[in-house]
Amino acid sequence: FAARRAVAAVHMAEPVEEYLLQMVQATRHPELYGADLEGLVSFGASPRGTISLDRCARAHAWRRKRDYVV
């Protein structure tokens, strides 16, 4: 539980958060991000997928002994 709290406390700057959200949006509406991407994506990421990306990014930073996501 201490590790969960530590991971949740890892900072994610707003531009990094926006990048994560844009990645997810690109899976939902690939046509808005380029004609070449449209044919490569079959299913968009779910809201839980967005949350999971956030948590994984924070956990990755924490494991690398950083208190921020890059």
Residue, then its C-alpha position, 0 to 999 in steps of 0.5 A: f500500500a505504501a508503494r501505491r501511495a508513492v506511485a500516486a504521488v509522482h508528479m505528472a506535468e500538464p503537457v505530459e498529461e495532455y500528450l497522454l490524452q492526445m494518444v488516447q484520442a488518436t486511438r478513438h478518432p485516428e482520422l483526425y490525426g492522419a490518414d495513415l493512422e486511420g488504417l492502423v487502429s481497429f479499436g480505441a482505448s477505453p477510459r480505463g485505458t487512459i487511467s491505466l496509461d497514467r498509472c503505468a507512467r507514474a509507476h515507471a517513473w517511481r521505479r526509476k527513482r524519479d518523482y515526476v513523469v517524463 
